[in-house]
Amino acid sequence: MITTPIPAADVVTVNCIDVQLDNGENLKDLGVGDYLDLTEPAAGMQAGLWQVAAYHGEFQDQATMRSVPASAVIEEPGR
């Protein structure tokens, strides 16, 4: 859960197929609200923690991603 507002400059829209997850799938494998921890830049996102904000496009093939400072994340029980 994010506890602080995220500046608009830290929001990007990416094509899901441009981001490959560790399991070999692309970004569409994550749900809205899930986090992605990048160790290197990908698809216009810098290394760091990102959250899937929304999917859109005719085939839901684009994602709006928010940069999230690690200090803003509070672990929820059961996650």
Buried (B, 14 or more C-beta within 10 A) or exposed (E): EBEEEBEEEBBBBBBBEBBBEEEEEBBBEBEEEEBBEBEEEBBEBEEBBBBBBEBEEEEEBBBBBBBBEEEBBEEEEEE
